[in-house]
Amino acid sequence: MSAPIAKNGENFPSMSELKLNIAKKMLGPNMSYSPIQKDKSHLLKYLPKSQDEMPPRSMEDSFLVGIIPLSKDKALQDKYVTFLGHVRIGRLLEDMDIFAVMVCYKHIVNPKLPENETFPYNLVTVLVDRIDFTDYVPKSNEDIKISGHVSWVGKSSMEVVVWLEQKQSGVWQRVTRALFLLAARDVNNVGAGIVNSIIPANEREKQILAGGETRKKRRQELQKKNLAKVIPDAEEQKTVHDLFVRTVESSDVSLRNRVLPADCIWMSDATISNVIFSQPEDRNLHNTVFGGFMMRQALELSWVLGLK
């Protein structure tokens, strides 16, 4: 997954256009907020019982490209710029998260669903498996291209790779690449929603799919090593002990007198918190606060803490 799947042409839709398009398809004609949610239980009958009922897809089928038009939209520039003049990374993470949902929507093709019927799935971000940044610093007055595709599929889960690039001197420069794991749920968010399987269309897609399977097994192994299930190993115990020894006076037999090592601060002095009162403008397509919004808040709060 060193580079996005290539597409000809540079006339890509904006993120705003993509958001509006998916909102129409997932919510139907009534997209405005209401505190009383409409019952969608009638959509459950359209959900497949197995992947055999759905056509296999290739990675190129889900490939999607959009533009964050910072060069033309001055109001958008104000939303994305930091006081240092750089692009707010939190805003980009927020866009990448909702873009991953759009990619999953494009991947799912359900023959049972009538053409004009509302989408019978809830698509939720489970985790961000990995984010890799380059040393390129994006400018706040140049367009950013966002692209991605489904890279691995389980029965109801999908891994999505998303790239951000910005053009410099006529060449697209990589900003970041992230791997998202999303889950498809039924429209009532009670059970899993079966999604289309993937059949690789070429050798490159086979390699990408194998990488997704490897990452799935690694996540399963990490779950087995959860601290609630497994005693820390010898190396982990040594790390904790070394930290403890560095912060106590060895001459004090009670070990109660704490000593701060040189060039260190106490963890209790490196904390910060914030209370965010969310409004409907922060909601996702399922009328909840979505992962990208929380990632932006967390990243920008951690940035403030780093400045302290």
C-alpha positions in Angstrom: 0.0 0.0 0.0 2.8 2.4 -0.9 0.5 4.6 -3.1 -3.2 5.1 -4.0 -4.7 3.2 -6.9 -4.3 5.6 -9.9 -7.3 7.3 -11.5 -7.1 9.4 -14.6 -8.1 13.1 -14.5 -8.0 15.7 -11.7 -11.6 16.8 -11.6 -12.6 15.4 -8.2 -15.6 16.3 -6.1 -15.1 18.3 -2.9 -15.5 16.8 0.5 -18.7 18.9 1.0 -20.2 17.4 -2.1 -19.2 13.9 -1.1 -20.8 14.4 2.4 -24.0 15.7 0.9 -24.2 12.9 -1.6 -23.7 10.1 1.1 -26.2 11.9 3.4 -28.9 11.8 0.7 -28.3 8.1 0.1 -28.0 7.0 3.7 -30.7 9.2 5.2 -33.2 9.7 2.4 -35.0 12.9 1.7 -35.2 14.0 5.3 -31.7 14.9 6.4 -32.5 17.5 9.0 -31.9 16.8 12.7 -34.8 15.6 14.9 -34.6 14.7 18.6 -37.1 11.9 17.9 -35.5 9.4 15.6 -37.6 7.8 12.9 -38.1 4.0 13.2 -36.2 2.2 10.5 -36.9 -1.4 11.5 -38.6 -2.0 8.2 -35.1 -1.9 6.6 -34.0 -5.0 8.4 -35.6 -7.2 5.8 -33.2 -6.0 3.2 -30.1 -7.2 5.1 -28.4 -10.3 3.8 -28.0 -13.4 5.9 -24.6 -14.4 4.4 -22.0 -13.0 2.0 -23.2 -15.5 -0.6 -26.2 -13.3 -1.2 -23.9 -10.3 -2.2 -21.6 -10.0 -5.2 -17.8 -10.0 -4.4 -16.0 -6.7 -4.9 -12.5 -5.7 -5.9 -10.5 -2.9 -4.1 -10.9 -0.7 -7.2 -14.6 -0.9 -6.8 -14.5 1.1 -3.6 -11.8 3.5 -4.6 -12.8 7.1 -4.0 -11.1 10.5 -4.4 -12.1 13.9 -3.1 -10.7 17.4 -2.7 -10.5 19.7 0.3 -10.6 23.0 -1.7 -8.4 25.2 0.4 -7.1 27.2 -2.5 -10.5 28.6 -3.5 -12.6 28.6 -0.3 -11.5 31.3 2.1 -14.0 30.4 4.7 -12.7 26.8 4.7 -9.1 28.1 5.0 -10.1 29.8 8.3 -11.4 26.4 9.6 -8.3 24.5 8.7 -5.5 26.9 9.5 -3.6 27.0 12.9 -2.3 30.2 14.4 1.1 29.2 13.1 -0.2 29.2 9.5 -0.1 25.4 9.1 -3.1 23.0 8.5 -4.9 21.7 11.5 -4.1 18.0 11.6 -7.2 17.4 13.8 -9.4 18.7 10.9 -7.6 16.3 8.5 -8.2 13.3 10.9 -11.8 14.3 11.1 -12.1 14.3 7.3 -10.3 11.0 7.0 -12.6 9.3 9.4 -15.8 10.3 7.6 -14.1 9.6 4.2 -13.5 6.0 5.4 -17.2 5.7 5.9 -17.8 6.9 2.4 -15.4 4.3 1.0 -17.2 1.5 2.9 -20.6 2.8 1.6 -19.2 2.5 -2.0 -17.9 -1.0 -1.3 -21.3 -2.3 -0.2 -23.6 -3.5 -3.0 -26.8 -5.1 -1.8 -29.0 -6.7 -4.5 -31.9 -7.0 -2.1 -32.2 -3.2 -1.5 -34.6 -1.3 -3.8 -33.0 1.5 -5.8 -34.5 4.4 -3.8 -34.7 2.8 -0.4 -32.6 4.1 2.6 -29.3 2.4 3.3 -30.0 -0.3 5.9 -26.6 -0.2 7.6 -24.9 1.8 10.4 -21.2 2.2 9.6 -19.1 2.9 12.7 -15.3 3.4 13.2 -13.9 0.6 15.5 -10.4 1.9 15.6 -7.5 3.6 13.7 -5.0 0.8 13.3 -2.1 3.1 12.2 -1.3 6.6 11.0 1.9 7.5 9.2 2.9 11.1 8.6 5.6 12.3 6.2 7.9 15.3 6.9 5.8 17.3 4.4 4.1 20.3 6.1 0.8 21.0 4.3 -0.1 24.5 3.4 -3.4 26.1 4.4 -4.0 27.8 1.0 -3.5 24.8 -1.3 -6.0 22.0 -2.1 -5.6 18.6 -0.4 -6.5 15.4 -2.2 -8.0 12.6 -0.1 -8.3 9.1 -1.5 -8.8 5.6 -0.3 -10.2 2.1 -0.8 -11.2 -1.0 1.2 -8.1 -3.1 1.8 -9.5 -6.0 3.7 -13.0 -7.4 4.6 -14.3 -9.8 7.2 -18.0 -10.7 7.5 -19.1 -7.4 8.8 -15.9 -5.4 9.3 -13.9 -3.5 6.7 -10.3 -2.1 6.8 -9.9 1.1 4.8 -6.7 2.8 3.8 -6.9 6.6 3.3 -4.3 8.9 1.9 -3.9 12.7 2.0 -1.8 14.5 -0.6 -1.1 18.1 -1.5 0.3 19.4 -4.8 3.6 21.2 -4.8 5.2 22.4 -8.0 2.8 20.3 -10.0 3.6 17.1 -8.0 1.3 15.5 -5.4 3.2 15.2 -2.1 2.1 12.6 0.5 0.9 14.1 3.8 -0.3 11.0 5.6 -1.7 7.5 5.3 -4.0 5.9 7.8 -5.7 2.5 8.3 -9.2 2.5 9.7 -11.2 -0.5 10.8 -15.0 0.0 10.5 -17.9 -2.3 11.4 -21.2 -2.6 9.6 -24.2 -2.8 12.0 -27.9 -3.2 11.2 -29.9 -0.1 11.0 -31.0 -0.4 14.7 -27.4 -1.0 15.8 -28.3 -4.3 17.4 -26.6 -6.9 15.2 -23.9 -7.2 12.7 -24.5 -6.2 9.0 -23.0 -8.6 6.5 -20.9 -6.9 3.8 -19.5 -7.9 0.4 -16.4 -10.0 0.3 -13.3 -9.0 -1.6 -11.8 -10.8 -4.5 -8.4 -9.3 -5.5 -8.4 -8.2 -9.1 -4.6 -8.4 -9.6 -1.3 -9.3 -7.9 -1.1 -5.9 -6.1 -4.5 -6.3 -4.6 -3.6 -9.9 -3.4 -0.6 -8.4 -1.5 -2.8 -5.7 0.0 -5.4 -8.2 1.1 -2.7 -10.4 2.6 -1.4 -7.4 4.6 -4.9 -6.8 5.9 -5.2 -10.4 7.0 -1.8 -10.1 8.8 -3.0 -7.0 10.7 -6.2 -8.8 11.7 -4.2 -11.6 13.3 -2.0 -9.1 15.0 -5.0 -7.3 16.5 -6.3 -10.7 17.8 -2.9 -11.4 19.4 -2.9 -8.0 21.1 -6.4 -8.7 22.5 -5.1 -12.0 24.0 -2.3 -10.0 25.8 -4.8 -7.6 27.4 -3.6 -6.6 30.9 -6.9 -7.8 32.3 -6.2 -11.3 31.0 -2.4 -11.7 31.1 0.2 -11.0 33.8 2.9 -8.6 32.7 5.9 -10.4 31.4 9.5 -10.1 32.9 10.5 -7.2 30.6 7.3 -5.3 31.4 7.8 -5.9 35.2 11.4 -4.7 34.9 10.3 -1.5 33.2 7.9 -0.7 36.0 10.4 -1.6 38.7 13.1 0.6 37.0 10.7 3.6 37.0 9.9 3.0 40.6 13.5 2.8 41.7 14.4 6.0 39.9 11.7 8.0 41.9 12.5 6.9 45.5 15.4 7.5 47.9 17.2 4.3 48.2 18.3 5.3 51.8 14.7 5.6 52.9 13.6 2.1 54.0 10.0 3.2 53.9 10.3 4.1 50.2 7.8 6.9 50.8 10.0 9.9 49.9 9.6 10.5 46.1 12.4 11.9 44.1 11.9 13.5 40.7 14.7 12.5 38.3 16.6 15.1 36.3 14.9 16.4 33.1 11.5 14.9 34.2 8.1 16.0 35.4 5.6 14.1 37.4 2.8 12.5 35.3 0.3 14.2 37.6 1.6 17.6 36.4 1.2 16.7 32.8 -2.6 16.4 32.6 -5.3 18.5 31.0 -9.0 18.0 30.5 -11.8 19.6 28.7 -15.6 19.4 28.6 -17.2 19.5 25.2 -20.9 20.1 25.0 -21.9 18.6 21.6 -24.6 20.0 19.5 -26.4 18.5 16.4 -23.9 20.2 14.1 -21.3 17.8 15.5 -23.4 14.7 14.7 -22.6 12.0 12.1 -25.1 10.3 9.7 -26.4 8.2 12.6 -27.1 11.2 14.9 -24.2 10.4 17.2 -20.9 12.2 17.8 -18.5 10.4 15.5 -14.9 9.1 15.9 -13.3 11.8 13.7 -14.8 14.6 15.9 -13.4 13.0 19.0 -10.0 12.4 17.4 -9.8 16.1 16.5 -10.7 17.1 20.0 -8.2 14.7 21.5 -5.3 15.7 19.2 -5.8 19.4 19.7 -6.1 19.0 23.5 -2.9 16.9 23.5 -1.2 19.6 21.4 -2.1 22.2 24.1 -0.7 19.9 26.8 2.5 19.6 24.8 2.9 23.4 24.8 2.6 23.5 28.6 
